[in-house]
Amino acid sequence: MSATRKLLDFARAPHTLPPEAHEATLRLLADTLAVGAAGSTAPGASGVLTAARGWGAGNDARVLASGVRLPAASAAFVNAFQIHCLEWDAVHEPAVVHALSTVTAALLAAIDRRGGCDRDAALTALAVGVDIASGLGIAATSPLRFFRPATAGCIGAALAVARIEGIENVDDVLGLAYSQCAGTMQAHVEGSIALPLQIAGAARAAIAAVDLVKAGLTGPHDVLEGPFGYFKLIDDGDLATYTNTIGSVWRIAEVSVKPFPSGRASHGVLSTLDALRRDGSVDVNSVARIEPFVPTLVHRLVGRPLQPTMTSAYARLCLPLLSALMLSDGRIDPRRFTAETFSDPNIMALASKLEITRDANPNPNALAPQRIVVHRTDGTKIERDVPNVLGHPAAPMSAAQVDAKRGLCRELAGGGLDDALFLDPLSFFSHAE
């Protein structure tokens, strides 16, 4: 049996989530919906909503934290943007895929359009979609060229929606989802708002792929392993690396949560500085130099210079700035990503103290381990090894840290929230208003 066939059989097979996967799916759904609510007031969110309203009238599905309803494909677009736009969404680190973002947005729209669905069916579809999106990333051996959360995410989301819709010919769903895959790393390099827009486009494409198959259209079939398939054009890799264990390991239980609204690659340094600041080991005056030793991917993703004219999208991927804000503010608040902050001489001085160094890790997709060295003004230094970054399943956030994140999400989202989004996220996810 081909690796592609194993993947498709998994996508439509009956499943009962084991306890660990069930718990992880519930926890990550709650995190994703909270982050999506926070993103409703982020820079660009109002423009995205305005554009989506212009694409056609309809009230199929909810837009998170807005009271607005849109056609399913448009709602999926807006919600996916909101989930990813603050860089606060969960990520499967070995895969380098924000799998929850696209899959949750597409499924929420599809479930709303149907008027709700069984809770277990919704949760299983989410876990299956996240598994497939993460699995495509696990199978990749090349550095990121395309924006993998959008490309792999589109395919995982489409097959999750197909599952909810009861579609049998998932070969065509896969083919039409792949045919719409888009999004490159150029947006990341430039710190462009196009980055969350690529996630948004992937969620919309997932809905479109399913709707086209429901309408009788077909797609190419050998789109993962074929001569012009995913693992020829988008990523190098071997799909069997994932499908050889598909169904025996639930990848959603491997997904990391982000404590801070910034690129995941920044979190090793930020969590270390936060811990040292809290225990009194460092403060803004005692730090002479911060020297992170990190894998190449971390350097590539967040090792960018502070610029006085940068956008908020660039700022949340700028480790020097983020380190300065952690030392000065004790947290990362996206409302601080302003021109006033970027030109603050005290922030500039703190930011200049970070000197990032690439280590010898040969894995082009590795985010850990890391080693953080903080040199103090008294001539002493503190060294911390970070085998797993805070929020990783092996380094979970404390209950207090989860509550702090949830509280800031509520604060950023403002009024107009459906309490079920925070109090009973599975009910919110599986039942339309």
C-alpha positions as CSV (number, residue, x, y, z in Angstrom):
1,M,0.0,0.0,0.0
2,S,1.3,3.4,-0.9
3,A,2.1,6.0,1.7
4,T,-0.6,8.3,0.2
5,R,-3.2,5.5,0.5
6,K,-2.3,5.0,4.2
7,L,-2.8,8.7,4.8
8,L,-6.2,8.8,3.1
9,D,-7.4,5.6,4.8
10,F,-6.4,7.2,8.1
11,A,-8.3,10.4,7.2
12,R,-11.6,8.6,6.9
13,A,-11.3,5.7,9.2
14,P,-13.3,5.4,12.4
15,H,-11.2,6.5,15.4
16,T,-11.6,6.6,19.2
17,L,-9.0,9.0,20.6
18,P,-6.9,7.6,23.3
19,P,-7.0,9.6,26.6
20,E,-3.8,11.4,26.0
21,A,-4.8,12.6,22.6
22,H,-8.3,13.4,23.8
23,E,-7.0,15.6,26.6
24,A,-4.4,17.3,24.3
25,T,-7.1,18.1,21.7
26,L,-9.4,19.7,24.2
27,R,-6.6,21.7,25.7
28,L,-5.3,22.9,22.4
29,L,-8.7,23.7,21.1
30,A,-9.2,26.0,24.1
31,D,-5.9,27.6,23.5
32,T,-6.6,28.1,19.8
33,L,-10.0,29.7,20.2
34,A,-8.7,32.1,22.9
35,V,-5.8,33.2,20.7
36,G,-8.3,33.7,17.8
37,A,-10.4,35.9,20.0
38,A,-7.4,37.9,20.9
39,G,-6.5,38.3,17.2
40,S,-9.8,40.0,16.5
41,T,-8.4,43.4,17.5
42,A,-4.9,42.9,16.1
43,P,-3.4,45.1,13.3
44,G,-5.0,44.2,10.0
45,A,-8.0,42.3,11.5
46,S,-10.6,44.9,10.7
47,G,-9.3,45.1,7.1
48,V,-9.5,41.4,6.7
49,L,-13.0,41.3,8.0
50,T,-14.0,44.2,5.7
51,A,-12.5,42.4,2.7
52,A,-14.2,39.1,3.6
53,R,-17.6,40.9,3.9
54,G,-17.1,42.1,0.3
55,W,-16.7,38.5,-1.1
56,G,-20.4,37.7,-0.7
57,A,-23.3,37.7,1.7
58,G,-24.3,34.8,3.9
59,N,-24.5,33.8,7.6
60,D,-23.1,30.3,7.6
61,A,-20.5,30.6,10.2
62,R,-19.2,32.8,13.1
63,V,-16.2,35.1,13.2
64,L,-14.5,34.7,16.5
65,A,-15.2,37.5,19.1
66,S,-17.1,39.7,16.6
67,G,-20.7,38.7,16.5
68,V,-20.4,38.6,12.7
69,R,-21.4,35.7,10.5
70,L,-20.2,35.1,7.0
71,P,-20.2,32.4,4.3
72,A,-18.2,29.4,5.5
73,A,-15.2,30.0,3.3
74,S,-15.0,33.7,4.3
75,A,-15.4,32.9,8.0
76,A,-12.6,30.3,7.8
77,F,-10.4,32.9,6.2
78,V,-11.0,35.5,8.8
79,N,-10.7,33.1,11.8
80,A,-7.5,31.6,10.5
81,F,-6.0,35.1,10.2
82,Q,-7.1,35.9,13.7
83,I,-5.6,32.7,15.1
84,H,-2.2,33.2,13.6
85,C,-1.8,37.0,13.3
86,L,-0.4,37.4,16.9
87,E,2.1,34.5,16.5
88,W,0.5,33.0,19.6
89,D,-0.9,29.8,18.1
90,A,0.2,26.3,19.0
91,V,2.9,24.6,16.9
92,H,4.2,21.1,16.2
93,E,7.9,21.9,16.6
94,P,9.5,19.0,14.8
95,A,7.1,19.5,11.9
96,V,7.4,23.4,12.1
97,V,3.6,23.4,11.4
98,H,1.0,25.6,13.2
99,A,-1.5,22.8,12.5
100,L,-4.3,23.9,14.9
101,S,-4.6,27.3,13.2
102,T,-5.8,26.2,9.7
103,V,-7.6,23.1,10.8
104,T,-9.6,24.7,13.6
105,A,-10.7,27.7,11.5
106,A,-11.8,25.4,8.6
107,L,-13.6,23.0,10.9
108,L,-15.4,25.7,12.9
109,A,-16.8,27.1,9.6
110,A,-17.8,23.7,8.3
111,I,-19.5,22.7,11.6
112,D,-21.3,26.0,11.9
113,R,-22.6,25.7,8.4
114,R,-24.0,22.3,9.3
115,G,-25.7,23.7,12.4
116,G,-23.4,21.8,14.8
117,C,-22.2,18.3,15.1
118,D,-21.5,15.6,17.6
119,R,-18.8,16.6,20.1
120,D,-16.7,13.5,19.7
121,A,-16.9,13.7,15.9
122,A,-15.7,17.3,16.0
123,L,-12.8,16.6,18.4
124,T,-11.7,13.5,16.3
125,A,-11.8,15.5,13.1
126,L,-9.6,18.1,14.7
127,A,-7.1,15.5,15.9
128,V,-7.1,13.8,12.5
129,G,-6.5,17.1,10.6
130,V,-3.8,18.2,13.0
131,D,-2.1,14.7,12.7
132,I,-2.0,14.9,8.9
133,A,-0.7,18.5,8.7
134,S,1.9,17.7,11.3
135,G,2.8,14.5,9.6
136,L,3.6,16.2,6.3
137,G,6.0,18.4,8.3
138,I,7.5,15.5,10.1
139,A,8.2,13.8,6.7
140,A,10.0,16.9,5.4
141,T,13.8,16.9,5.4
142,S,14.4,20.3,3.6
143,P,14.6,23.7,5.2
144,L,11.4,25.8,4.9
145,R,10.9,27.2,1.4
146,F,7.2,27.4,1.3
147,F,5.3,28.4,4.5
148,R,4.6,24.9,5.8
149,P,1.8,25.9,8.2
150,A,-0.1,27.0,5.1
151,T,0.8,24.2,2.7
152,A,0.6,21.3,5.1
153,G,-2.2,23.0,7.0
154,C,-4.4,23.3,3.9
155,I,-4.2,19.6,3.3
156,G,-4.9,18.6,6.9
157,A,-7.8,21.1,7.2
158,A,-9.4,19.9,3.9
159,L,-9.3,16.2,5.0
160,A,-10.7,17.1,8.4
161,V,-13.6,19.0,6.8
162,A,-14.2,16.1,4.4
163,R,-14.5,13.9,7.5
164,I,-17.1,16.1,9.1
165,E,-19.0,16.3,5.7
166,G,-18.9,12.5,5.4
167,I,-17.2,12.6,2.0
168,E,-15.9,9.2,0.8
169,N,-13.8,10.2,-2.3
170,V,-11.2,11.9,-0.2
171,D,-8.7,11.4,-3.1
172,D,-10.3,14.3,-4.9
173,V,-10.4,16.4,-1.7
174,L,-6.7,15.9,-1.3
175,G,-6.0,16.6,-5.0
176,L,-8.0,19.9,-5.0
177,A,-6.5,21.0,-1.7
178,Y,-3.0,20.4,-3.0
179,S,-3.9,22.3,-6.2
180,Q,-4.6,25.4,-4.1
181,C,-1.6,25.1,-1.7
182,A,0.3,28.4,-1.6
183,G,2.5,30.6,0.6
184,T,6.2,31.0,0.7
185,M,8.7,32.0,3.4
186,Q,9.3,35.4,1.7
187,A,6.6,36.9,3.8
188,H,8.4,35.6,6.9
189,V,11.7,37.1,5.8
190,E,10.1,40.5,5.4
191,G,8.0,40.3,8.5
192,S,4.9,40.9,6.3
193,I,1.2,40.6,7.4
194,A,1.0,38.3,4.4
195,L,2.2,35.6,6.7
196,P,-1.2,35.1,8.6
197,L,-3.0,35.8,5.3
198,Q,-1.3,32.7,3.9
199,I,-2.8,30.7,6.8
200,A,-6.1,32.4,6.1
201,G,-6.0,31.4,2.4
202,A,-5.2,27.8,3.4
203,A,-8.3,27.6,5.5
204,R,-10.5,29.0,2.8
205,A,-8.9,26.7,0.3
206,A,-9.8,23.7,2.5
207,I,-13.4,24.6,2.5
208,A,-13.3,25.2,-1.2
209,A,-11.8,21.8,-1.9
210,V,-14.5,20.0,-0.1
211,D,-17.3,22.1,-1.7
212,L,-15.9,21.5,-5.1
213,V,-15.9,17.7,-4.6
214,K,-19.5,17.9,-3.2
215,A,-20.4,19.7,-6.4
216,G,-19.0,16.8,-8.5
217,L,-15.5,18.1,-9.4
218,T,-12.4,16.0,-9.3
219,G,-8.7,16.6,-8.6
220,P,-5.4,15.0,-9.4
221,H,-4.6,12.0,-7.1
222,D,-0.9,11.4,-6.9
223,V,-0.3,14.8,-5.3
224,L,2.0,13.8,-2.5
225,E,4.4,11.3,-4.0
226,G,3.9,12.1,-7.8
227,P,6.5,13.7,-10.1
228,F,5.0,17.2,-9.4
229,G,3.7,16.4,-6.0
230,Y,4.1,17.8,-2.5
231,F,7.4,16.1,-1.9
232,K,8.9,17.1,-5.2
233,L,7.9,20.8,-5.3
234,I,7.1,22.0,-1.8
235,D,9.3,20.0,0.5
236,D,11.9,17.3,0.1
237,G,11.1,14.2,2.2
238,D,9.6,10.8,2.4
239,L,5.9,10.5,3.3
240,A,6.5,7.0,4.6
241,T,8.5,8.6,7.5
242,Y,5.1,9.7,8.8
243,T,2.7,7.0,7.5
244,N,4.7,4.1,8.8
245,T,3.4,4.9,12.2
246,I,0.2,6.7,11.3
247,G,-2.6,6.0,13.7
248,S,-0.3,4.5,16.3
249,V,1.1,7.8,17.5
250,W,-1.3,10.7,17.8
251,R,0.7,13.8,16.7
252,I,-1.7,16.3,18.4
253,A,-0.2,15.1,21.8
254,E,3.2,16.4,20.5
255,V,2.0,19.9,19.9
256,S,3.5,22.8,21.8
257,V,1.6,25.8,23.2
258,K,3.1,29.3,23.0
259,P,3.3,31.3,26.3
260,F,4.2,34.5,24.5
261,P,2.6,36.2,21.4
262,S,5.8,36.0,19.3
263,G,7.5,33.6,17.0
264,R,8.0,30.2,18.6
265,A,11.8,30.4,17.8
266,S,12.0,33.3,20.3
267,H,10.6,31.4,23.3
268,G,13.7,29.7,24.5
269,V,15.4,33.0,25.2
270,L,12.2,34.7,26.4
271,S,11.2,31.9,28.9
272,T,14.8,31.8,30.2
273,L,14.9,35.6,30.7
274,D,11.4,35.5,32.3
275,A,12.5,32.8,34.8
276,L,15.8,34.6,35.7
277,R,14.0,38.0,36.1
278,R,11.3,36.4,38.4
279,D,13.9,34.8,40.7
280,G,15.9,38.0,40.9
281,S,18.9,36.8,39.0
282,V,18.7,39.5,36.4
283,D,17.1,42.8,35.7
284,V,17.5,45.6,33.1
285,N,20.5,47.0,34.9
286,S,22.4,43.8,35.6
287,V,22.4,42.4,32.1
288,A,25.6,43.1,30.1
289,R,25.1,40.6,27.2
290,I,22.7,37.8,26.3
291,E,24.2,35.1,24.2
292,P,21.8,32.4,22.9
293,F,23.4,29.4,21.1
294,V,20.6,28.1,18.9
295,P,19.9,25.9,15.8
296,T,20.1,27.5,12.4
297,L,16.3,27.7,12.1
298,V,15.9,29.8,15.2
299,H,18.6,32.2,13.9
300,R,16.8,32.3,10.6
301,L,13.3,32.9,12.0
302,V,14.0,35.5,14.7
303,G,17.6,36.6,14.5
304,R,16.7,39.8,12.7
305,P,17.8,43.4,13.7
306,L,15.7,45.9,15.5
307,Q,14.5,48.6,13.0
308,P,12.8,51.9,14.0
309,T,10.4,51.6,11.1
310,M,9.4,47.9,11.4
311,T,5.8,46.7,11.4
312,S,4.2,44.8,14.3
313,A,4.4,41.6,12.1
314,Y,8.2,42.1,11.9
315,A,8.5,43.0,15.6
316,R,7.0,39.8,16.9
317,L,9.7,37.9,15.0
318,C,12.6,40.2,16.2
319,L,14.4,38.5,19.1
320,P,16.5,41.5,20.2
321,L,13.3,43.6,20.6
322,L,11.5,40.8,22.3
323,S,14.3,40.2,24.8
324,A,14.4,43.9,25.6
325,L,10.6,43.9,26.2
326,M,10.8,40.8,28.5
327,L,13.5,42.5,30.6
328,S,11.8,45.8,30.8
329,D,8.1,44.8,31.0
330,G,8.2,41.3,32.3
331,R,5.9,40.0,29.6
332,I,5.3,40.3,25.8
333,D,2.2,42.4,25.1
334,P,1.5,42.9,21.4
335,R,0.2,46.4,22.1
336,R,3.8,47.4,22.7
337,F,4.7,46.8,19.1
338,T,4.5,50.5,18.2
339,A,6.8,53.1,16.6
340,E,7.2,54.7,20.0
341,T,8.6,51.5,21.4
342,F,10.8,50.9,18.4
343,S,12.4,54.3,18.8
344,D,12.8,54.2,22.6
345,P,16.5,54.6,23.4
346,N,16.3,52.3,26.5
347,I,14.7,49.5,24.5
348,M,17.3,50.0,21.8
349,A,20.1,49.8,24.3
350,L,18.7,46.6,25.8
351,A,18.1,45.1,22.4
352,S,21.7,45.7,21.4
353,K,22.8,43.3,24.2
354,L,21.6,40.2,22.5
355,E,24.2,38.4,20.3
356,I,22.7,35.3,18.7
357,T,25.0,32.4,17.7
358,R,24.2,29.4,15.5
359,D,25.1,26.1,17.0
360,A,26.2,22.9,15.1
361,N,22.8,21.3,15.0
362,P,22.5,19.7,11.5
363,N,18.7,19.5,11.5
364,P,17.4,22.3,9.3
365,N,14.0,22.1,11.0
366,A,15.1,22.0,14.7
367,L,14.0,24.6,17.2
368,A,15.8,23.0,20.1
369,P,17.8,22.3,22.1
370,Q,19.2,25.7,22.9
371,R,21.8,27.1,25.4
372,I,21.3,30.6,26.8
373,V,24.2,32.4,28.4
374,V,23.5,35.7,30.2
375,H,26.6,37.8,31.1
376,R,26.0,40.1,34.0
377,T,27.6,43.5,34.6
378,D,29.4,42.2,37.7
379,G,31.4,39.9,35.5
380,T,29.5,36.7,36.4
381,K,27.4,34.7,33.9
382,I,24.4,32.4,34.1
383,E,24.1,29.5,31.7
384,R,20.9,27.6,31.0
385,D,20.4,24.6,28.8
386,V,16.9,24.5,27.2
387,P,16.3,20.9,25.9
388,N,12.6,21.7,25.5
389,V,11.1,25.2,25.4
390,L,8.3,26.2,27.8
391,G,5.0,25.1,26.3
392,H,6.4,21.9,24.9
393,P,4.7,18.7,26.1
394,A,7.9,17.9,28.0
395,A,8.0,21.4,29.5
396,P,4.3,22.3,30.1
397,M,3.1,25.7,31.2
398,S,2.0,26.0,34.8
399,A,-1.7,26.6,35.6
400,A,-0.8,30.1,36.5
401,Q,1.0,30.7,33.2
402,V,-2.0,29.3,31.3
403,D,-4.4,31.6,33.3
404,A,-2.1,34.6,32.5
405,K,-2.2,33.8,28.8
406,R,-6.0,33.3,28.9
407,G,-6.4,36.6,30.8
408,L,-4.4,38.6,28.3
409,C,-6.4,37.0,25.4
410,R,-9.6,38.1,27.0
411,E,-8.2,41.6,27.6
412,L,-7.1,41.9,24.0
413,A,-10.3,40.6,22.6
414,G,-12.4,43.2,24.3
415,G,-16.2,43.0,24.6
416,G,-18.7,41.0,22.6
417,L,-17.4,37.6,23.6
418,D,-19.5,34.5,23.8
419,D,-18.5,33.1,27.2
420,A,-18.7,29.6,25.9
421,L,-15.6,30.3,23.9
422,F,-13.6,30.5,27.1
423,L,-15.7,28.5,29.5
424,D,-16.7,25.5,27.3
425,P,-14.7,25.7,24.1
426,L,-15.8,22.3,22.8
427,S,-19.4,23.3,23.1
428,F,-18.6,26.5,21.2
429,F,-16.7,24.6,18.6
430,S,-19.2,21.8,18.0
431,H,-22.5,23.7,18.1
432,A,-23.4,26.8,16.0
433,E,-25.3,29.6,17.6
